[in-house]
């Protein structure tokens, strides 16, 4: 019974968590299917970044690409455990 009281709220949070995305198109958008991903980490529930993700470095010499910042299922799963210490993450994806 104690396990159900612990697992049920976690499942509810996982089901209710939405996947959010911000998409920015640079130039004409991606010409190929090369995708680079990095995690962006925050502390104090998103107020202070712990690392820097440089999308210009990820894009390299490409002039046409797409930047997608998303909180997807694996980010939500990680944050379930790290939110107790006010740390959460999101995924930054560059498609060129």
Secondary structure in CASP SS format (residue, H / E / C, confidence):
PFRMAT SS
TARGET T0000
AUTHOR 0000-0000-0000
METHOD secondary structure of the structure
MODEL  1
X C 1.00
X H 1.00
X H 1.00
X H 1.00
X H 1.00
X H 1.00
X H 1.00
X H 1.00
X H 1.00
X H 1.00
X H 1.00
X H 1.00
X H 1.00
X H 1.00
X H 1.00
X H 1.00
X C 1.00
X C 1.00
X C 1.00
X E 1.00
X E 1.00
X E 1.00
X E 1.00
X E 1.00
X E 1.00
X E 1.00
X C 1.00
X C 1.00
X C 1.00
X C 1.00
X C 1.00
X C 1.00
X C 1.00
X C 1.00
X E 1.00
X E 1.00
X E 1.00
X E 1.00
X E 1.00
X E 1.00
X E 1.00
X E 1.00
X E 1.00
X C 1.00
X C 1.00
X C 1.00
X C 1.00
X E 1.00
X E 1.00
X C 1.00
X C 1.00
X C 1.00
X C 1.00
X C 1.00
X H 1.00
X H 1.00
X H 1.00
X H 1.00
X H 1.00
X C 1.00
X C 1.00
X C 1.00
X C 1.00
X C 1.00
X E 1.00
X E 1.00
X E 1.00
X E 1.00
X E 1.00
X E 1.00
X E 1.00
X C 1.00
X H 1.00
X H 1.00
X H 1.00
X H 1.00
X H 1.00
X H 1.00
X H 1.00
X H 1.00
X H 1.00
X H 1.00
X H 1.00
X H 1.00
X H 1.00
X C 1.00
X E 1.00
X E 1.00
X E 1.00
X E 1.00
X E 1.00
X E 1.00
X E 1.00
X E 1.00
X E 1.00
X C 1.00
END
